[in-house]
Each structure stands twice: as structure tokens, then as C-alpha cells.
């Protein structure tokens, strides 16, 4: 029992502290792969020693100190230690933390931000960015990441290895980008967090509708980013969106484990604390200068739903206006499909169906299961059950998520009754 407790405690500490330590060591050795190896070695030492000696009073500081010592040993062996490093090594050996090392600890936020910009670098593919970010900033193992995305563990391991090699070959610096490149790079960071949350919120495949571990990690990273870059409205917008969306988790499935659409959800199950946090984050985005971006606009839409006590009391006209603004900022067929739903609620089903029909030839939505799903719902409301049946059948054939398939097939069966 004691060993189990210690093991669980080590895993908890590691998940909390690993990103900070990797960031600090990367700043020292200027090599991401080397830094991760050194930090992994530090974890092994903790796993060997702590069950015997007990967990230190400040486990995070212990891990940081051991990792720094290992980094200094590597630098010494590589003959890259200058006089300053020699002084650090001497002070570490005398159980004293030098000022320079203290500076790194005090600058943890800056280091984490540097690491985040590095793992989300545009030189990497989206899949690689997500995998590497989850590995280094989320503290997830390759096995956990593979399980989350339902791909073989070797595939995730290869993505991470290739990502680190790409960063090394491109000589991507461990730094916060200069002003000229900052907006583009921040956009990449936000996109990775957004993709991570979306995959968790509505899993693209597998038996589960929701993968809460991905949503939790995305939300945690978003909150950290909001503290580190408090003057960027889109950062707060993304956090607001994730908070409000996550507030619905308990209502998204019934007691039988079946999927429940937004308009049919029991709103009493929505987490009001998360909604309050989300609305507060949205207020921060709105208070900063400039027009709302794609994340803040989506958060505004989510807030409209969160503030309404029922679907009938929802301000669908305002939601439609937000979708029109979103279409200007980030035009896409998916945005148009969502706008069609809002339009149908605000101005009638026929108006929504007209928008959906205009999207049928769009190649982006060719295999997107929500297009026939939405059309099926519109047709069912209009009493065109036979046509709706075909749309629900088609939608069920396009999704790889088991829970969505079950739900869509049930909708198809309902059309025959």
C-alpha cells in the first residue's frame, strides 16, 4: 500500500513539475532532446530513491536541482563550461543554489512560454505539434497519448522523435519570437491547444464520446498561457471557450451512456463554476483593445447558450450575428454549417436548410458526418422523414466514433416510426 501511494505521488509530482524542469534544462543546454533525456534520467533517480528515503518536502525543487546537476555534468564533459558554469557546479556541490539557477527558477513562466512556442513551431506538422506538446508540457507518456488518439504507441513515439529532430535540424531557438513573428507563432500555439481540446470534447473515433484527459490538458495549458500572456485577447478567448464547453460534460451523455444534443441537455447539470470562469475570461478578452478573434467569437456563442435557461430563451439572433462575424474572421464551410443551425432557430428551418443545401457540393465537407446529420434534423422538423432517414444513415456511415454512430442510427430508426 505504501509503495502504491509513493508511486502515485511521484506520478502526480511529475505531471505537475516536468514541463517546468524540461523548460529550465532546455534553456541551460539549448537542446530539447538532450534536456528531455536528462529530465527522464532524473525521474528514474527519483523512482529509485524516494521509495527508500521518502518523498522530499519540496519534490519539485529536488527534481529541478538533480536535473540541473546532470545538465552541468553534460556541459562539463562537452567542454562547454565557462567560468560561470564552474562556479555554479561548485555551489551546487556545496548544497547551495547559485543566483543564476535561482534566476531560472524565478523565470519559470518565461521558460514555459519558450518551450510552448518551441513545441508548437510551424515547422512541425499539426499532429507532431500536438504529440510533442502533450509529451513535454502535458507530461503524458507516449502510451497515454497513443491511447488518447487511438493510434499505435510506436506511431506516437516516431512523431515525437521526428519532431525533435526537425526542431534540431531547423535550429529552432529556445526563445519567445520577436514582435514581427509573434502573432503567427502564438496562433500556432493556440491552434494546438484548440485541436487538443476539440479532439477530447468530441472524439473523432473510438468507443468514447469524450476524452476528458485531452480536454483537461488543453484547458490547463490554456490557463497557463493566459497567465503568461495576459495582454492577448485571443488567449483569454480560447480559455473562455474551453471553460464553457467543458461545463457541459455531465450533460452530454445520459445515464445509459447515450449522446445528448445541446438543445436536449439538462442544463441543471452544467457546471456553473466553469461557466462563470469562462464568462470572466471572455470579459477579459472583450476589455482588451481590438475586435474579437475566432476564439473569442466562439466563446461568445457558447456564452449565449450558457446564459439561457432553455433553448427557447436562447438569443438565436445574436448567435447568428456572432456566426456572421466569425465567418468574416475565419471563413470555413464548418462555420457556415453551424451558422445554418443558428439561422434555422432564429428565422425558420427552411432558411437553415437553404444554407445546408448550398454546402453539399463543398469538397471540404464531402466526408463530414455532421453535414448529413444537420440536414437530417432539418428534414425531420419539416416532416420529410424518408429523406431524413437517408441523411442519418449516411451520417452514421461517415463517423468513426461509436457513440455518434449509435446516436445517428437511433435518429434514423425514429424516422421510420
C-alpha positions as CSV (number, residue, x, y, z in Angstrom):
1,X,0.0,0.0,0.0
2,X,2.8,2.4,0.9
3,X,4.6,1.7,-2.4
4,X,1.4,2.3,-4.3
5,X,1.0,5.7,-2.5
6,X,4.6,6.7,-3.3
7,X,4.3,5.7,-6.9
8,X,1.0,7.6,-7.3
9,X,2.6,10.7,-5.6
10,X,5.6,10.5,-7.9
11,X,3.4,10.4,-10.9
12,X,1.4,13.4,-9.6
13,X,4.5,15.4,-8.9
14,X,6.0,14.5,-12.3
15,X,2.9,15.6,-14.1
16,X,2.9,19.0,-12.3
17,X,6.7,19.7,-12.5
18,X,8.1,18.0,-15.6
19,X,7.3,20.8,-18.0
20,X,9.0,23.4,-15.8
21,X,12.1,21.2,-15.4
22,X,12.3,20.4,-19.2
23,X,11.9,24.1,-19.9
24,X,14.7,25.1,-17.4
25,X,17.1,22.4,-18.6
26,X,16.4,23.3,-22.3
27,X,17.4,26.8,-21.5
28,X,20.7,25.5,-20.0
29,X,21.7,23.0,-22.6
30,X,20.0,24.6,-25.6
31,X,19.0,21.1,-26.9
32,X,15.4,19.9,-26.5
33,X,16.2,16.2,-26.9
34,X,19.1,16.3,-24.5
35,X,17.0,18.2,-22.0
36,X,14.3,15.6,-22.1
37,X,16.8,12.8,-21.7
38,X,18.3,14.4,-18.7
39,X,14.9,15.0,-17.1
40,X,13.9,11.4,-17.7
41,X,17.1,10.3,-16.1
42,X,16.2,12.5,-13.1
43,X,12.8,10.8,-12.9
44,X,14.5,7.4,-12.8
45,X,16.6,8.5,-9.9
46,X,13.5,9.7,-8.0
47,X,11.8,6.3,-8.7
48,X,14.8,4.5,-7.3
49,X,15.5,6.7,-4.2
50,X,12.1,8.1,-3.0
51,X,10.6,4.7,-2.1
52,X,13.6,4.1,0.2
53,X,14.4,7.6,1.5
54,X,10.9,9.1,1.3
55,X,9.5,11.9,-0.8
56,X,11.3,15.2,-0.2
57,X,9.5,18.1,1.4
58,X,9.8,20.0,-1.8
59,X,9.8,17.3,-4.5
60,X,9.7,19.8,-7.4
61,X,12.8,21.6,-6.1
62,X,14.6,18.3,-5.6
63,X,13.9,17.2,-9.2
64,X,15.0,20.6,-10.5
65,X,18.3,20.5,-8.6
66,X,19.2,17.0,-9.7
67,X,18.3,17.8,-13.3
68,X,20.5,20.9,-13.2
69,X,23.4,18.9,-11.8
70,X,23.1,16.4,-14.6
71,X,22.9,19.2,-17.1
72,X,26.1,20.8,-15.7
73,X,27.9,17.4,-15.8
74,X,27.0,17.1,-19.5
75,X,28.2,20.6,-20.3
76,X,31.4,20.0,-18.4
77,X,32.0,16.8,-20.4
78,X,31.4,18.6,-23.6
79,X,33.9,21.3,-22.5
80,X,31.3,23.9,-22.9
81,X,31.5,25.1,-19.3
82,X,32.9,28.6,-18.9
83,X,33.9,30.1,-15.6
84,X,30.3,30.9,-14.7
85,X,29.3,27.3,-15.0
86,X,32.3,26.2,-12.9
87,X,31.1,28.5,-10.2
88,X,27.6,27.0,-10.4
89,X,28.9,23.5,-10.2
90,X,31.0,24.3,-7.2
91,X,28.0,25.9,-5.4
92,X,25.7,23.0,-6.3
93,X,28.2,20.6,-4.9
94,X,28.3,22.6,-1.6
95,X,24.4,22.3,-1.4
96,X,23.9,26.0,-2.3
97,X,21.7,27.2,-5.1
98,X,23.5,29.9,-7.1
99,X,21.9,33.2,-8.1
100,X,22.0,32.2,-11.8
101,X,20.0,29.0,-11.1
102,X,17.6,31.0,-8.9
103,X,17.0,33.3,-11.9
104,X,15.9,30.2,-13.9
105,X,13.5,29.1,-11.2
106,X,12.1,32.6,-10.9
107,X,11.7,32.8,-14.6
108,X,9.7,29.6,-14.8
109,X,6.8,31.3,-16.6
110,X,9.2,32.7,-19.3
111,X,10.8,29.2,-19.7
112,X,7.4,27.5,-20.1
113,X,6.4,30.1,-22.7
114,X,9.6,29.5,-24.6
115,X,9.0,25.7,-24.5
116,X,5.4,26.1,-25.6
117,X,6.4,28.2,-28.6
118,X,9.1,25.6,-29.4
119,X,6.8,22.6,-29.3
120,X,4.2,24.4,-31.4
121,X,6.6,25.6,-34.0
122,X,5.1,25.8,-37.6
123,X,8.0,23.8,-38.9
124,X,6.2,20.7,-37.4
125,X,3.0,19.1,-38.7
126,X,-0.1,19.6,-36.6
127,X,0.0,16.0,-35.4
128,X,3.6,16.4,-34.4
129,X,3.0,19.6,-32.6
130,X,0.1,18.1,-30.6
131,X,2.1,14.9,-29.7
132,X,5.2,16.8,-28.7
133,X,3.3,19.4,-26.7
134,X,1.4,16.7,-24.8
135,X,4.6,14.9,-24.1
136,X,6.7,17.8,-22.8
137,X,4.1,20.3,-21.5
138,X,1.3,17.9,-20.6
139,X,3.6,15.3,-19.0
140,X,1.7,12.5,-20.8
141,X,3.6,9.3,-21.7
142,X,3.7,8.1,-25.3
143,X,1.3,5.3,-24.2
144,X,-1.2,7.8,-22.9
145,X,-1.0,10.0,-26.0
146,X,-1.4,6.9,-28.2
147,X,-4.4,5.8,-26.2
148,X,-6.0,9.3,-26.4
149,X,-5.7,9.4,-30.2
150,X,-6.3,5.7,-30.8
151,X,-3.1,5.2,-32.8
152,X,-0.3,2.7,-32.1
153,X,2.2,3.7,-29.5
154,X,5.2,3.4,-31.9
155,X,3.5,5.9,-34.2
156,X,3.4,8.5,-31.4
157,X,6.9,7.7,-30.4
158,X,8.1,8.2,-34.0
159,X,6.2,11.5,-34.3
160,X,7.9,12.8,-31.2
161,X,11.3,11.7,-32.3
162,X,10.9,13.2,-35.7
163,X,9.5,16.4,-34.3
164,X,12.6,16.9,-32.1
165,X,14.9,16.1,-35.0
166,X,13.0,18.6,-37.1
167,X,13.4,21.3,-34.5
168,X,17.1,20.5,-34.1
169,X,17.7,20.5,-37.9
170,X,15.9,23.7,-38.3
171,X,17.8,25.2,-35.4
172,X,14.7,26.5,-33.8
173,X,15.8,28.7,-30.9
174,X,14.5,28.3,-27.4
175,X,13.0,31.8,-27.3
176,X,9.9,33.8,-27.4
177,X,9.6,35.1,-31.0
178,X,10.3,38.7,-31.9
179,X,7.4,41.0,-32.5
180,X,7.4,40.5,-36.2
181,X,6.8,36.8,-35.9
182,X,5.0,36.7,-32.5
183,X,1.4,36.8,-33.8
184,X,1.9,33.9,-36.3
185,X,3.7,31.8,-33.7
186,X,1.1,32.5,-31.0
187,X,-1.6,31.5,-33.5
188,X,0.2,28.1,-33.9
189,X,0.3,27.6,-30.1
190,X,-3.4,28.4,-29.7
191,X,-4.3,26.1,-32.6
192,X,-2.5,23.2,-31.0
193,X,-4.4,23.8,-27.7
194,X,-7.7,24.2,-29.6
195,X,-7.1,21.0,-31.6
196,X,-6.3,19.1,-28.5
197,X,-9.5,20.3,-26.7
198,X,-11.7,19.6,-29.7
199,X,-10.4,16.0,-30.0
200,X,-11.1,15.5,-26.4
201,X,-14.5,17.2,-26.5
202,X,-15.8,15.2,-29.4
203,X,-13.5,12.2,-30.2
204,X,-13.1,11.6,-33.9
205,X,-13.1,7.8,-33.3
206,X,-13.3,5.1,-30.7
207,X,-15.8,4.0,-28.1
208,X,-16.0,7.2,-26.0
209,X,-17.6,10.4,-27.0
210,X,-15.4,12.5,-24.7
211,X,-11.7,12.1,-23.8
212,X,-11.5,14.2,-20.6
213,X,-7.7,13.8,-20.2
214,X,-7.2,15.7,-23.5
215,X,-9.7,18.4,-22.6
216,X,-8.1,18.8,-19.1
217,X,-4.6,19.1,-20.5
218,X,-5.7,21.7,-23.1
219,X,-7.6,23.7,-20.5
220,X,-4.6,23.6,-18.1
221,X,-2.2,24.8,-20.9
222,X,-4.7,27.5,-21.9
223,X,-4.9,28.8,-18.3
224,X,-1.1,28.8,-18.0
225,X,-0.8,30.7,-21.3
226,X,-3.4,33.2,-20.1
227,X,-1.3,34.0,-17.1
228,X,1.9,34.3,-19.2
229,X,0.4,36.4,-22.0
230,X,-2.3,38.3,-20.3
231,X,-2.5,41.1,-22.9
232,X,-3.6,38.9,-25.8
233,X,-7.4,38.8,-26.1
234,X,-7.4,35.6,-28.2
235,X,-5.7,33.7,-25.4
236,X,-8.5,34.7,-23.0
237,X,-11.0,33.9,-25.7
238,X,-9.7,30.4,-26.1
239,X,-9.7,29.8,-22.4
240,X,-13.3,31.1,-22.2
241,X,-14.4,28.8,-25.0
242,X,-12.9,25.7,-23.4
243,X,-14.2,26.6,-19.9
244,X,-17.8,27.0,-21.1
245,X,-17.7,23.9,-23.4
246,X,-16.2,21.8,-20.6
247,X,-19.0,22.9,-18.3
248,X,-21.4,20.6,-20.3
249,X,-19.6,17.3,-19.9
250,X,-22.0,15.8,-17.4
251,X,-25.0,16.7,-19.6
252,X,-23.6,15.4,-22.9
253,X,-24.5,11.7,-22.2
254,X,-27.5,10.2,-20.4
255,X,-27.4,7.5,-17.8
256,X,-27.3,4.8,-20.5
257,X,-24.2,6.4,-21.9
258,X,-26.0,7.7,-25.0
259,X,-25.1,11.0,-26.6
260,X,-27.4,14.0,-25.9
261,X,-27.5,17.0,-28.2
262,X,-27.0,20.5,-26.9
263,X,-30.7,21.5,-27.2
264,X,-31.8,18.4,-25.3
265,X,-29.3,18.6,-22.5
266,X,-30.4,19.0,-18.8
267,X,-28.9,22.5,-18.2
268,X,-29.0,21.9,-14.4
269,X,-26.1,19.5,-15.0
270,X,-23.9,22.3,-16.5
271,X,-21.0,23.3,-14.2
272,X,-21.8,26.8,-13.2
273,X,-18.4,27.5,-11.8
274,X,-16.8,26.7,-15.1
275,X,-19.4,28.9,-16.9
276,X,-18.5,31.7,-14.5
277,X,-14.8,31.3,-15.1
278,X,-15.5,31.2,-18.9
279,X,-17.6,34.3,-18.9
280,X,-14.9,36.1,-16.8
281,X,-12.2,35.1,-19.3
282,X,-14.4,36.3,-22.1
283,X,-14.8,39.7,-20.3
284,X,-11.0,40.0,-20.2
285,X,-10.8,39.4,-24.0
286,X,-13.5,42.0,-24.6
287,X,-11.8,44.5,-22.4
288,X,-8.6,44.4,-24.4
289,X,-8.2,46.5,-27.5
290,X,-9.2,45.3,-30.9
291,X,-12.1,43.3,-32.5
292,X,-12.8,39.8,-31.2
293,X,-11.0,37.0,-32.9
294,X,-12.1,33.5,-33.8
295,X,-11.8,32.0,-30.3
296,X,-13.4,34.9,-28.5
297,X,-16.3,34.9,-31.0
298,X,-16.8,31.1,-30.5
299,X,-16.7,31.8,-26.7
300,X,-19.4,34.5,-27.2
301,X,-21.6,32.0,-28.9
302,X,-21.0,29.4,-26.1
303,X,-21.8,32.1,-23.6
304,X,-25.2,32.8,-25.2
305,X,-26.1,29.2,-24.7
306,X,-24.7,29.2,-21.1
307,X,-26.7,32.2,-20.1
308,X,-30.0,30.8,-21.4
309,X,-32.1,28.7,-19.1
310,X,-33.7,26.8,-22.0
311,X,-33.3,26.5,-25.8
312,X,-36.4,28.7,-26.2
313,X,-34.8,31.6,-24.2
314,X,-31.6,31.5,-26.2
315,X,-30.8,34.6,-28.2
316,X,-30.6,32.9,-31.6
317,X,-30.4,36.2,-33.5
318,X,-27.4,37.3,-31.5
319,X,-25.8,33.9,-32.1
320,X,-26.4,34.2,-35.8
321,X,-24.7,37.6,-35.7
322,X,-21.7,36.1,-34.0
323,X,-21.5,33.4,-36.6
324,X,-21.6,36.0,-39.3
325,X,-18.7,37.8,-37.6
326,X,-16.9,34.5,-37.3
327,X,-17.4,33.9,-41.0
328,X,-15.6,37.2,-41.7
329,X,-12.7,36.4,-39.3
330,X,-12.2,32.7,-40.1
331,X,-14.3,31.7,-43.1
332,X,-14.9,28.0,-43.5
333,X,-17.6,25.5,-44.5
334,X,-17.9,24.3,-40.9
335,X,-18.6,27.8,-39.7
336,X,-21.3,28.1,-42.4
337,X,-22.8,24.7,-41.3
338,X,-23.0,26.0,-37.7
339,X,-24.5,29.3,-38.9
340,X,-27.2,27.3,-40.7
341,X,-28.3,25.8,-37.3
342,X,-28.4,29.2,-35.7
343,X,-30.3,30.7,-38.7
344,X,-32.8,27.8,-38.6
345,X,-33.5,28.5,-34.9
346,X,-33.8,32.3,-35.4
347,X,-35.5,32.5,-38.8
348,X,-37.0,29.1,-39.5
349,X,-35.9,25.6,-40.6
350,X,-36.3,26.4,-44.3
351,X,-33.8,29.2,-44.1
352,X,-31.3,26.9,-42.4
353,X,-31.9,24.1,-44.9
354,X,-31.2,26.5,-47.8
355,X,-27.7,27.2,-46.3
356,X,-27.1,23.5,-45.8
357,X,-28.0,22.7,-49.4
358,X,-25.5,25.3,-50.6
359,X,-22.8,23.4,-48.8
360,X,-23.5,19.9,-50.3
361,X,-21.0,20.4,-53.2
362,X,-18.2,21.7,-50.9
363,X,-15.3,19.2,-51.1
364,X,-14.2,20.0,-47.6
365,X,-17.5,18.6,-46.2
366,X,-17.7,15.6,-48.5
367,X,-17.0,13.1,-45.8
368,X,-18.0,15.3,-42.8
369,X,-20.7,13.4,-40.9
370,X,-22.3,16.5,-39.4
371,X,-23.4,17.8,-42.7
372,X,-25.9,15.0,-43.4
373,X,-26.7,14.9,-39.7
374,X,-27.8,18.6,-39.6
375,X,-29.7,18.2,-42.9
376,X,-31.4,15.1,-41.5
377,X,-32.6,17.1,-38.5
378,X,-33.9,19.9,-40.7
379,X,-35.8,17.5,-42.9
380,X,-37.2,15.7,-39.9
381,X,-38.5,19.0,-38.5
382,X,-40.2,19.7,-41.8
383,X,-41.9,16.3,-41.8
384,X,-39.8,14.8,-44.6
385,X,-39.0,11.6,-42.7
386,X,-38.0,9.4,-45.6
387,X,-35.3,11.9,-46.8
388,X,-34.2,12.5,-43.2
389,X,-33.8,8.7,-42.7
390,X,-31.3,8.6,-45.6
391,X,-29.3,11.5,-44.3
392,X,-29.0,10.0,-40.8
393,X,-27.9,6.7,-42.3
394,X,-25.3,8.5,-44.4
395,X,-24.1,10.4,-41.4
396,X,-23.7,7.2,-39.3
397,X,-21.5,5.7,-42.1
398,X,-19.2,8.7,-42.1
399,X,-18.3,8.9,-38.4
400,X,-15.8,6.6,-36.7
401,X,-17.0,7.4,-33.2
402,X,-19.1,4.5,-31.8
403,X,-21.3,6.7,-29.6
404,X,-22.1,9.1,-32.5
405,X,-22.9,6.1,-34.8
406,X,-25.3,4.7,-32.2
407,X,-27.0,8.1,-31.8
408,X,-27.3,8.7,-35.6
409,X,-28.7,5.2,-36.2
410,X,-31.3,5.8,-33.4
411,X,-32.3,9.0,-35.2
412,X,-32.7,7.1,-38.4
413,X,-34.9,4.5,-36.7
414,X,-37.0,7.3,-35.2
415,X,-37.8,8.4,-38.8
416,X,-39.5,5.1,-39.5
417,X,-41.8,5.1,-36.6
